[in-house]
Amino acid sequence: MALIVQKYGGTSVGSVERIQAVAQRVYKTVQAGNSLVVVVSAMGKTTDGLVKLATEISPNPNRREMDMLLSTGEQVTIALLSMALQELGQPAISMTGAQVGIVTEAEHSRARILHIETTRLTRHINAGKVVVVAGFQGTSSAGEMEITTLGRGGSDTSAVAIAAALGASFCEIYTDVPGILTTDPRLVAEAQLMDAISCDEMLELASLGAKVLHPRAVEIARNYGVPLVVRSSWTDQPGTWVTSAKPQGRSLINLEIARPVDHVEFDTNQAKVALLRVPDKPGVAARLFGEISRQKVDVDLIIQSVHEGNSNDIAFTVTTPILKRAEAVATAIAPALRSQPNPKFDEAEVMVEHNIAKVSIAGAGMIGRPGVAAKMFATLAEAGVNIQMISTSEVKVSCVVDAAQCDRAVNALRTAFEIEAGEQGSRGAGESPCIDSPLPLRPSAPLPNCPPVRGVALDLNQARLAIRQLPDRPGMAAKLFGLLAQHNISVDMIIQSQRCRVIDGVPRRDIAFTVSRIDGENAKKMLTQVAAELGWGEVVLDSAIAKVSIVGAGMVGQPGVAAKMFEALAQHQINIQMIATSEIKTSCVVAQEQGVKALQAIHTAFGLAGSEKFVVPA
């Protein structure tokens, strides 16, 4: 007999008829011999309605009172679903987050789960009851017993956390789509359903705005090895499994605030090639990386920083043995990128740097924690290690440093994040790389049986900030991102310009990064004040951007994947403003009005469309 946790979203329980349909599904699952915990969201648009009521009373409502208000939405649903089950003759009991024993931080509107007291829950399960739990909510650990909410996607988080605490056989997430699709079916009707996807790939997609699963829920599933399946509450289709490696025996105490970093990784077999001052226009990246792909050069990190005037810089890293080939390609193509016939006009210069190393921190717990990247940068600064390149993803931050400083950097990071030397994320014999986690830094061979790209995601809710002429010395990135962390501003992409200018004897570089659009103005205001005090240059904000990304474990060791993405954008005259990569993701910033077209072009280019059209229920 299996113990299953099921979660139903707002559209799945949006009416009395839908609640009765969910009750029938739950009843059938129990009749098949399973024990069941059901986690539900508020009905339909209930939460939106409650928020509207609050804003009619106050333009800036108190967060504690908002938690008190919003937690009532789920209580309506749990009572109605329990009644519907009882009408079918199935014993059931409804329980709030507090009654279940979900203990959280004392942070209203964005609490993280500390632990779950499962005694009462287990007693009802053993008595043969279906326990219907209010998602999205808990209670603070302090003696005041404050009601708290978990923030956006909180019901997903509640369900997976309960599954982890109970040691459930698996957790089913029921939603309004038939599973995890290659992209948003609202934007591409022919989006294809996946049978399975790894937690690492899902973390990237979820964090990029794919709304089927919240990244916090995926993070818990990954950390505790909870098998997840995403299914439609409207059909009986099998859905998509989200798979993870066997967990490393984590404690269930401090469930969501366990250490954010699991691994410190490094690679000393690297060299950097940069093309400085290339034209800032569509097709440049496609031309460069198309030729690199044709020469079978496998590129690791790719970064393109914010433009300066009409030109931009593109840099990439390769393994040392293929550096000569990479340099030859860059040198051959540079003249074709110049608008003037020779380089004295300050255009398209190739710069090669040997003796570099890539140092990375990795961990699912990094998501939504602004201080993690800042701590990495501060640790490197304290060790006297200067950062030459930065590339970020949702679960990894990588820095290129001088190879001679690699050991010092790695030892400092291991100490700072309390990582033992042996905790390096190796892959066991016989395990499928498609579902292993975390990925090694540089696999020795392409991952078998994985298509290079699993999904394409679009994020229209970001803004880009650029700081001009930041001093190029240890500690600058630490100071900048430490300030943002102090103001609870999470950063997504971080790109450090390769172009260095010496001003008053001080070498300086630009640095650009993206944040949530709602944080853009506050971040600019705060950084403008600080920039004046610290002698930094101008702070520039652009809120009219979109980030389009491809994700797939199969792109590791396969030259040409990024080039294909860039070519798809070039064919539609879409200019790339920034590029950042990790081992399993490539992201491009484009103009906001071109975001949807960019996603559709890339989805088509990789042949991800299926034969069936998915219509999302209203």
C-alpha positions as CSV (number, residue, x, y, z in Angstrom):
1,M,0.0,0.0,0.0
2,A,1.4,3.4,-1.0
3,L,1.3,6.6,0.9
4,I,0.6,9.4,-1.6
5,V,0.4,13.1,-1.3
6,Q,-1.8,14.9,-3.9
7,K,-2.0,18.6,-4.5
8,Y,-4.7,20.4,-6.4
9,G,-4.4,24.0,-7.5
10,G,-7.0,26.7,-7.6
11,T,-8.4,25.9,-11.0
12,S,-8.7,22.3,-10.1
13,V,-11.0,23.2,-7.1
14,G,-12.5,26.3,-8.7
15,S,-16.2,25.4,-8.3
16,V,-18.4,22.9,-6.4
17,E,-18.5,20.7,-9.5
18,R,-14.7,20.7,-9.7
19,I,-14.4,19.9,-6.0
20,Q,-16.7,17.0,-6.4
21,A,-14.6,15.8,-9.4
22,V,-11.5,15.9,-7.2
23,A,-13.3,14.0,-4.5
24,Q,-14.1,11.3,-7.0
25,R,-10.5,11.0,-8.0
26,V,-9.3,10.9,-4.4
27,Y,-11.9,8.3,-3.6
28,K,-10.7,6.0,-6.5
29,T,-7.1,6.4,-5.3
30,V,-8.1,5.2,-1.8
31,Q,-10.2,2.4,-3.1
32,A,-7.1,1.1,-5.0
33,G,-5.5,0.5,-1.6
34,N,-3.6,3.7,-1.0
35,S,-3.3,6.1,2.0
36,L,-3.8,9.7,1.0
37,V,-3.0,13.3,2.1
38,V,-4.5,15.9,-0.1
39,V,-3.2,19.5,-0.2
40,V,-5.4,22.2,-1.8
41,S,-5.2,25.8,-2.8
42,A,-7.9,28.4,-2.5
43,M,-10.8,28.1,-5.0
44,G,-10.2,29.7,-8.4
45,K,-9.5,33.4,-8.0
46,T,-10.3,33.6,-4.3
47,T,-6.8,34.8,-3.3
48,D,-6.9,37.6,-5.9
49,G,-10.3,38.7,-4.6
50,L,-9.0,38.8,-1.0
51,V,-6.0,40.9,-2.1
52,K,-8.4,43.3,-3.9
53,L,-10.5,43.7,-0.8
54,A,-7.4,44.4,1.3
55,T,-6.1,47.1,-1.1
56,E,-9.5,48.7,-1.1
57,I,-9.0,49.2,2.7
58,S,-5.3,50.0,2.6
59,P,-2.9,50.8,-0.2
60,N,-0.1,49.1,1.8
61,P,-1.8,46.5,4.1
62,N,0.0,45.1,7.1
63,R,1.7,41.8,6.2
64,R,0.5,40.0,9.3
65,E,-3.1,40.9,8.6
66,M,-2.6,39.9,5.0
67,D,-1.5,36.4,6.2
68,M,-4.6,36.3,8.5
69,L,-6.8,37.2,5.5
70,L,-5.3,35.1,2.8
71,S,-5.1,31.9,4.9
72,T,-8.9,31.9,4.9
73,G,-9.1,31.0,1.2
74,E,-7.6,27.5,1.7
75,Q,-9.8,26.9,4.7
76,V,-12.9,27.2,2.6
77,T,-11.6,24.6,0.1
78,I,-10.5,22.0,2.7
79,A,-13.8,22.0,4.4
80,L,-15.8,21.7,1.2
81,L,-13.5,18.9,-0.1
82,S,-13.8,17.0,3.2
83,M,-17.6,17.3,3.0
84,A,-17.6,16.0,-0.6
85,L,-15.5,13.0,0.4
86,Q,-17.7,12.2,3.4
87,E,-20.7,12.3,1.0
88,L,-19.0,9.5,-0.9
89,G,-18.6,7.5,2.3
90,Q,-14.9,8.2,2.6
91,P,-13.7,9.2,6.1
92,A,-11.9,12.5,5.8
93,I,-10.8,15.4,8.0
94,S,-9.8,18.9,7.1
95,M,-6.8,20.5,8.7
96,T,-5.1,24.0,8.5
97,G,-1.4,24.3,8.2
98,A,-1.2,25.0,12.0
99,Q,-3.3,21.9,12.8
100,V,-1.1,19.7,10.6
101,G,2.0,21.0,12.4
102,I,3.7,23.0,9.6
103,V,6.1,25.2,11.6
104,T,7.7,28.1,9.7
105,E,9.9,31.1,10.2
106,A,8.2,34.1,11.7
107,E,8.2,35.9,8.3
108,H,4.8,37.0,7.2
109,S,4.0,36.5,3.5
110,R,7.2,34.7,2.6
111,A,7.9,32.2,5.4
112,R,10.1,29.1,4.9
113,I,9.2,25.8,6.5
114,L,11.4,24.8,9.4
115,H,9.8,21.3,10.2
116,I,6.5,19.4,10.2
117,E,5.2,17.8,13.4
118,T,3.7,14.7,11.8
119,T,2.2,12.9,14.9
120,R,-1.4,14.1,14.4
121,L,-1.2,13.7,10.7
122,T,0.0,10.1,11.0
123,R,-2.7,9.2,13.5
124,H,-5.5,10.3,11.2
125,I,-3.8,8.4,8.2
126,N,-3.5,5.2,10.3
127,A,-7.2,5.6,11.2
128,G,-8.1,5.3,7.5
129,K,-9.0,9.0,6.9
130,V,-8.0,11.1,4.0
131,V,-6.4,14.2,5.5
132,V,-7.2,17.4,3.5
133,V,-4.6,20.0,4.2
134,A,-4.7,23.8,3.6
135,G,-1.7,24.5,1.4
136,F,0.3,27.8,1.4
137,Q,0.2,28.3,5.2
138,G,1.8,27.3,8.5
139,T,2.4,28.7,12.0
140,S,5.5,30.4,13.4
141,S,7.6,28.5,15.9
142,A,7.4,31.3,18.5
143,G,4.9,31.0,21.4
144,E,2.6,33.5,19.7
145,M,1.5,30.8,17.2
146,E,1.3,33.4,14.4
147,I,-0.4,32.3,11.1
148,T,2.1,32.6,8.3
149,T,1.9,32.1,4.5
150,L,4.6,30.7,2.3
151,G,4.4,33.1,-0.6
152,R,3.8,32.4,-4.3
153,G,3.6,28.7,-5.1
154,G,3.1,27.9,-1.4
155,S,0.7,25.0,-1.9
156,D,3.3,23.2,-4.1
157,T,5.8,23.8,-1.3
158,S,3.4,22.5,1.4
159,A,2.6,19.3,-0.6
160,V,6.2,18.3,-1.3
161,A,7.4,19.2,2.2
162,I,4.6,17.0,3.7
163,A,5.6,14.2,1.3
164,A,9.3,14.5,2.5
165,A,8.3,14.6,6.2
166,L,6.0,11.5,5.9
167,G,8.4,9.6,3.6
168,A,5.6,9.3,1.1
169,S,5.9,7.0,-1.9
170,F,5.5,9.9,-4.3
171,C,3.8,13.3,-4.6
172,E,1.3,14.1,-7.3
173,I,0.8,17.7,-8.4
174,Y,-2.5,18.2,-10.2
175,T,-2.8,21.3,-12.3
176,D,-4.6,22.6,-15.5
177,V,-2.0,21.2,-18.0
178,P,-1.3,17.5,-18.6
179,G,2.2,17.7,-17.3
180,I,5.4,19.6,-18.0
181,L,5.6,20.9,-21.5
182,T,8.5,22.1,-23.6
183,T,7.2,25.6,-23.2
184,D,4.1,27.6,-22.1
185,P,1.2,26.3,-24.1
186,R,-0.4,29.7,-23.9
187,L,2.4,31.0,-26.1
188,V,3.0,27.9,-28.2
189,A,-0.1,25.7,-28.6
190,E,2.0,22.8,-30.0
191,A,4.2,22.6,-26.9
192,Q,5.2,18.9,-26.4
193,L,4.5,16.9,-23.2
194,M,7.6,15.3,-21.6
195,D,7.5,11.9,-20.0
196,A,10.2,12.7,-17.5
197,I,12.6,15.5,-16.6
198,S,15.4,15.8,-14.0
199,C,15.1,18.0,-10.9
200,D,18.1,20.0,-12.1
201,E,16.4,20.8,-15.4
202,M,13.0,21.4,-13.7
203,L,14.7,23.8,-11.2
204,E,16.0,25.9,-14.0
205,L,12.7,25.9,-15.9
206,A,10.6,26.6,-12.8
207,S,12.9,29.5,-11.7
208,L,12.7,30.9,-15.3
209,G,8.9,31.4,-15.0
210,A,7.5,28.0,-16.0
211,K,4.6,28.1,-13.7
212,V,3.7,24.4,-13.5
213,L,5.9,23.9,-10.4
214,H,7.3,26.3,-7.9
215,P,11.1,26.1,-7.6
216,R,10.9,25.8,-3.8
217,A,8.9,22.7,-4.2
218,V,11.4,21.3,-6.7
219,E,14.2,22.2,-4.3
220,I,12.6,20.1,-1.5
221,A,12.0,17.2,-3.9
222,R,15.6,17.3,-5.0
223,N,17.1,17.6,-1.5
224,Y,15.0,14.8,0.0
225,G,14.6,12.5,-3.1
226,V,10.8,12.9,-3.3
227,P,9.5,11.5,-6.6
228,L,7.1,14.0,-8.2
229,V,4.6,13.6,-10.9
230,V,2.7,16.5,-12.5
231,R,-0.7,15.6,-14.0
232,S,-3.8,17.2,-15.2
233,S,-6.8,17.2,-12.9
234,W,-9.1,17.3,-16.0
235,T,-7.9,14.0,-17.6
236,D,-6.4,10.6,-16.7
237,Q,-3.1,11.1,-18.7
238,P,0.0,9.8,-16.9
239,G,1.7,13.2,-16.7
240,T,5.4,14.0,-16.3
241,W,7.7,12.5,-13.6
242,V,10.3,14.8,-12.0
243,T,13.2,12.6,-11.0
244,S,16.0,13.1,-8.6
245,A,19.1,11.2,-7.3
246,K,19.0,9.4,-4.0
247,P,19.2,11.9,-1.1
248,Q,22.2,12.3,1.1
249,G,20.3,11.7,4.4
250,R,19.3,15.3,5.2
251,S,17.7,16.2,8.5
252,L,14.0,17.1,8.4
253,I,14.8,19.9,10.9
254,N,15.2,23.3,9.2
255,L,13.6,21.6,6.2
256,E,13.7,24.7,3.9
257,I,16.7,26.5,5.5
258,A,19.3,23.8,5.3
259,R,22.6,24.8,3.9
260,P,22.1,26.4,0.5
261,V,25.3,25.1,-1.1
262,D,26.0,21.4,-1.5
263,H,29.1,21.4,-3.6
264,V,32.2,23.4,-4.4
265,E,33.5,22.5,-7.9
266,F,36.5,23.6,-9.9
267,D,38.1,23.1,-13.3
268,T,41.7,24.2,-14.0
269,N,41.7,22.9,-17.5
270,Q,40.3,26.1,-19.0
271,A,41.3,29.1,-21.1
272,K,39.3,32.2,-22.1
273,V,38.8,33.8,-25.5
274,A,37.2,37.2,-25.7
275,L,36.1,39.3,-28.7
276,L,36.0,42.9,-27.7
277,R,34.1,45.7,-29.4
278,V,32.0,43.6,-31.7
279,P,29.0,45.3,-33.3
280,D,25.8,45.4,-31.2
281,K,23.4,44.1,-33.8
282,P,21.5,40.9,-34.6
283,G,23.5,37.9,-36.0
284,V,26.9,38.6,-34.5
285,A,26.7,35.8,-31.8
286,A,25.1,33.5,-34.3
287,R,28.0,34.1,-36.8
288,L,30.7,33.6,-34.2
289,F,29.3,30.5,-32.5
290,G,28.1,29.0,-35.7
291,E,31.7,28.9,-37.0
292,I,32.9,27.6,-33.6
293,S,30.3,24.8,-33.8
294,R,31.4,23.9,-37.4
295,Q,34.9,23.6,-36.2
296,K,33.7,21.2,-33.4
297,V,34.9,23.4,-30.6
298,D,33.0,22.7,-27.4
299,V,32.4,25.9,-25.5
300,D,31.8,26.0,-21.7
301,L,30.8,29.4,-20.3
302,I,29.6,32.1,-22.7
303,I,29.0,35.7,-21.5
304,Q,28.0,38.8,-23.3
305,S,27.8,42.0,-21.2
306,V,25.7,45.1,-21.5
307,H,26.6,47.1,-24.6
308,E,28.7,50.2,-24.7
309,G,27.8,52.6,-27.5
310,N,27.3,50.6,-30.6
311,S,29.5,47.7,-29.6
312,N,29.6,44.8,-27.2
313,D,32.0,42.1,-25.8
314,I,31.6,38.4,-26.1
315,A,33.7,36.0,-24.1
316,F,33.8,32.2,-23.8
317,T,35.8,29.5,-22.1
318,V,37.1,26.3,-23.6
319,T,39.2,23.4,-22.3
320,T,43.0,24.0,-22.8
321,P,43.6,21.3,-25.4
322,I,41.2,23.0,-27.9
323,L,42.3,26.6,-27.2
324,K,44.3,26.9,-30.4
325,R,41.3,25.9,-32.5
326,A,39.0,28.3,-30.6
327,E,41.5,31.2,-31.0
328,A,42.0,30.5,-34.7
329,V,38.2,30.7,-35.2
330,A,37.9,33.9,-33.3
331,T,40.8,35.5,-35.0
332,A,39.5,34.5,-38.5
333,I,36.1,35.8,-37.9
334,A,37.1,39.1,-36.2
335,P,37.8,41.0,-39.4
336,A,34.4,40.1,-40.8
337,L,32.8,41.7,-37.7
338,R,34.6,45.0,-38.2
339,S,32.9,47.8,-40.0
340,Q,36.3,49.3,-40.8
341,P,39.1,47.3,-42.6
342,N,41.7,47.3,-39.9
343,P,41.7,47.2,-36.1
344,K,43.1,50.6,-35.4
345,F,39.5,51.9,-35.4
346,D,39.1,50.2,-32.0
347,E,36.9,47.3,-33.2
348,A,36.7,43.5,-32.8
349,E,39.9,42.7,-31.0
350,V,40.6,39.1,-29.9
351,M,41.9,38.6,-26.4
352,V,43.1,35.2,-25.2
353,E,43.9,34.3,-21.6
354,H,45.7,31.1,-20.5
355,N,46.1,29.9,-16.9
356,I,42.5,30.4,-15.7
357,A,40.3,28.2,-13.5
358,K,36.5,28.0,-13.1
359,V,35.3,27.8,-9.5
360,S,31.6,27.1,-8.8
361,I,29.2,26.7,-5.9
362,A,26.2,24.6,-6.5
363,G,23.0,23.8,-4.6
364,A,19.2,23.9,-4.9
365,G,19.0,25.9,-1.7
366,M,20.5,28.9,-3.4
367,I,17.1,29.8,-5.0
368,G,15.6,33.0,-3.6
369,R,18.4,33.6,-1.2
370,P,20.1,36.9,-2.1
371,G,23.0,36.5,0.2
372,V,24.5,33.3,-1.3
373,A,26.2,34.8,-4.3
374,A,27.3,37.8,-2.2
375,K,28.9,35.4,0.3
376,M,30.8,33.7,-2.5
377,F,32.1,37.0,-3.8
378,A,33.0,38.2,-0.3
379,T,34.8,34.9,0.5
380,L,36.9,35.2,-2.7
381,A,37.7,38.9,-1.9
382,E,38.8,38.0,1.7
383,A,41.1,35.4,0.1
384,G,42.6,38.0,-2.2
385,V,41.1,36.3,-5.3
386,N,40.0,38.6,-8.1
387,I,37.1,37.6,-10.3
388,Q,37.5,37.7,-14.0
389,M,34.2,36.4,-15.2
390,I,30.9,35.6,-13.5
391,S,28.1,33.3,-14.8
392,T,25.0,32.4,-12.8
393,S,22.1,30.0,-13.0
394,E,19.3,29.2,-10.5
395,V,21.4,26.4,-8.9
396,K,25.0,27.5,-9.6
397,V,27.3,30.5,-9.5
398,S,30.6,30.2,-11.4
399,C,33.6,32.5,-11.3
400,V,36.6,32.5,-13.5
401,V,39.8,33.3,-11.6
402,D,43.6,33.0,-12.1
403,A,44.6,29.4,-12.1
404,A,47.3,30.1,-9.5
405,Q,44.6,31.2,-7.1
406,C,42.3,28.2,-7.6
407,D,43.4,26.2,-4.6
408,R,43.1,29.2,-2.4
409,A,39.6,30.0,-3.8
410,V,38.3,26.4,-3.4
411,N,39.6,26.0,0.2
412,A,38.1,29.4,1.2
413,L,34.7,28.5,-0.3
414,R,34.6,25.0,1.3
415,T,35.3,26.6,4.7
416,A,32.8,29.4,4.2
417,F,29.9,27.0,3.1
418,E,31.0,24.2,5.4
419,I,31.6,21.7,2.6
420,E,33.8,18.7,3.2
421,A,36.5,18.1,0.6
422,G,34.9,14.8,-0.5
423,E,31.5,16.3,-1.2
424,Q,32.0,16.9,-5.0
425,G,28.9,15.6,-6.7
426,S,30.3,12.5,-8.5
427,R,28.2,10.2,-10.7
428,G,27.7,6.6,-9.6
429,A,28.2,3.7,-12.0
430,G,25.1,2.7,-13.8
431,E,23.1,5.8,-13.0
432,S,21.4,7.6,-15.8
433,P,22.9,11.1,-16.3
434,C,19.5,12.4,-17.4
435,I,18.2,12.0,-13.9
436,D,21.3,12.4,-11.8
437,S,21.8,15.4,-9.6
438,P,23.8,17.5,-9.3
439,L,25.6,17.5,-12.7
440,P,29.4,17.2,-12.6
441,L,31.3,20.3,-13.7
442,R,32.7,18.9,-16.9
443,P,31.4,15.4,-17.9
444,S,34.0,13.6,-19.9
445,A,31.5,12.5,-22.6
446,P,28.1,13.7,-23.9
447,L,25.2,12.6,-21.8
448,P,23.5,9.7,-23.6
449,N,19.8,9.5,-24.4
450,C,19.1,13.1,-23.5
451,P,17.9,15.5,-26.2
452,P,20.1,18.6,-26.1
453,V,17.2,20.9,-25.1
454,R,14.3,19.9,-23.0
455,G,12.4,23.2,-22.7
456,V,12.3,26.9,-23.5
457,A,11.2,29.5,-21.0
458,L,10.4,33.2,-21.1
459,D,10.6,35.6,-18.2
460,L,9.0,38.9,-18.8
461,N,9.3,40.1,-15.2
462,Q,12.9,41.2,-15.0
463,A,14.8,44.4,-15.2
464,R,18.4,45.0,-15.9
465,L,20.8,47.2,-14.0
466,A,24.3,48.1,-15.2
467,I,27.0,49.9,-13.2
468,R,29.6,51.6,-15.3
469,Q,33.3,51.7,-14.4
470,L,33.4,49.6,-11.3
471,P,37.0,49.3,-10.0
472,D,38.4,45.9,-11.1
473,R,39.8,44.6,-7.8
474,P,38.9,42.0,-5.2
475,G,35.9,42.9,-3.1
476,M,33.9,45.0,-5.5
477,A,31.4,42.3,-6.5
478,A,31.1,41.3,-2.8
479,K,30.3,44.9,-1.8
480,L,27.8,45.4,-4.7
481,F,25.8,42.1,-4.2
482,G,26.2,42.3,-0.4
483,L,24.3,45.6,-0.5
484,L,21.5,44.1,-2.6
485,A,21.3,41.1,-0.3
486,Q,20.9,43.4,2.7
487,H,17.9,44.9,1.0
488,N,16.5,41.4,0.2
489,I,16.9,41.9,-3.5
490,S,17.5,38.6,-5.4
491,V,19.7,38.7,-8.5
492,D,19.4,36.4,-11.4
493,M,21.9,36.9,-14.3
494,I,25.3,38.5,-13.4
495,I,27.6,39.5,-16.2
496,Q,31.0,41.2,-15.8
497,S,32.3,43.1,-18.8
498,Q,35.6,41.9,-20.4
499,R,36.5,45.4,-21.6
500,C,38.8,47.1,-19.1
501,R,39.4,50.8,-19.0
502,V,42.1,52.5,-16.9
503,I,40.7,55.8,-15.4
504,D,42.9,57.8,-13.1
505,G,45.3,54.9,-12.8
506,V,42.5,52.5,-11.7
507,P,41.4,49.6,-14.0
508,R,37.6,49.6,-14.3
509,R,34.9,47.3,-15.8
510,D,31.2,47.5,-16.2
511,I,29.0,44.9,-14.4
512,A,25.4,44.2,-15.3
513,F,22.7,42.0,-13.6
514,T,19.0,41.3,-13.7
515,V,16.5,41.5,-10.8
516,S,12.8,41.2,-10.5
517,R,11.1,44.2,-12.2
518,I,9.4,45.2,-9.0
519,D,12.8,45.6,-7.3
520,G,14.3,47.6,-10.2
521,E,13.6,51.1,-9.1
522,N,14.5,50.5,-5.5
523,A,17.7,48.8,-6.5
524,K,18.7,51.7,-8.8
525,K,17.9,54.3,-6.1
526,M,19.9,52.5,-3.5
527,L,22.9,51.8,-5.8
528,T,23.0,55.4,-7.2
529,Q,23.4,56.7,-3.7
530,V,26.2,54.2,-2.9
531,A,27.9,54.7,-6.3
532,A,28.4,58.4,-5.5
533,E,30.0,57.5,-2.2
534,L,32.3,54.8,-3.5
535,G,33.3,56.4,-6.7
536,W,31.5,54.0,-9.0
537,G,30.1,55.1,-12.4
538,E,26.6,55.6,-13.6
539,V,23.8,53.2,-12.6
540,V,21.5,52.5,-15.6
541,L,18.1,50.7,-15.3
542,D,16.3,49.1,-18.2
543,S,12.9,47.6,-17.4
544,A,11.9,46.8,-21.0
545,I,13.7,43.5,-21.3
546,A,12.8,39.8,-21.6
547,K,14.9,36.8,-20.8
548,V,14.5,33.7,-23.0
549,S,16.3,30.5,-22.0
550,I,16.9,26.9,-23.2
551,V,17.4,24.2,-20.6
552,G,18.7,20.6,-21.1
553,A,21.2,18.2,-19.5
554,G,21.9,16.9,-23.0
555,M,23.6,20.1,-24.2
556,V,26.7,19.2,-22.2
557,G,29.5,18.2,-24.5
558,Q,27.4,19.0,-27.7
559,P,28.9,21.9,-29.7
560,G,26.4,24.0,-31.6
561,V,23.5,24.1,-29.2
562,A,24.0,27.8,-28.3
563,A,24.8,28.6,-31.9
564,K,21.5,27.2,-33.0
565,M,19.7,29.4,-30.4
566,F,21.6,32.5,-31.5
567,E,20.9,31.7,-35.2
568,A,17.1,31.4,-34.5
569,L,17.1,34.8,-33.0
570,A,19.2,36.3,-35.8
571,Q,16.8,34.9,-38.4
572,H,14.0,36.9,-36.8
573,Q,16.2,40.1,-36.5
574,I,16.2,39.8,-32.7
575,N,19.2,41.5,-31.1
576,I,20.8,39.7,-28.1
577,Q,21.6,42.2,-25.4
578,M,23.2,39.8,-22.8
579,I,24.2,36.2,-22.7
580,A,24.8,33.9,-19.7
581,T,25.3,30.2,-19.6
582,S,25.6,27.3,-17.2
583,E,26.2,23.6,-18.0
584,I,22.5,23.0,-18.7
585,K,21.2,26.4,-19.6
586,T,21.8,29.3,-22.0
587,S,19.9,32.6,-21.4
588,C,19.7,35.6,-23.6
589,V,18.3,39.0,-22.8
590,V,16.3,40.6,-25.6
591,A,13.9,43.6,-25.9
592,Q,10.7,43.0,-24.1
593,E,8.5,43.4,-27.1
594,Q,10.4,40.6,-28.9
595,G,10.3,38.2,-26.0
596,V,7.3,36.0,-27.2
597,K,8.6,36.0,-30.8
598,A,12.1,34.9,-29.4
599,L,10.6,32.0,-27.5
600,Q,8.5,30.8,-30.4
601,A,11.5,31.0,-32.8
602,I,13.8,29.0,-30.5
603,H,11.1,26.4,-29.7
604,T,10.7,25.9,-33.5
605,A,14.4,25.8,-34.1
606,F,15.0,22.9,-31.8
607,G,12.0,20.9,-33.1
608,L,10.2,20.8,-29.8
609,A,6.7,21.1,-31.1
610,G,4.4,18.1,-30.9
611,S,1.4,17.1,-33.1
612,E,-1.2,17.8,-30.4
613,K,-2.4,21.3,-29.4
614,F,-2.9,21.9,-25.7
615,V,-5.7,24.2,-24.6
616,V,-5.3,25.4,-21.1
617,P,-8.7,25.5,-19.3
618,A,-9.9,29.0,-18.5
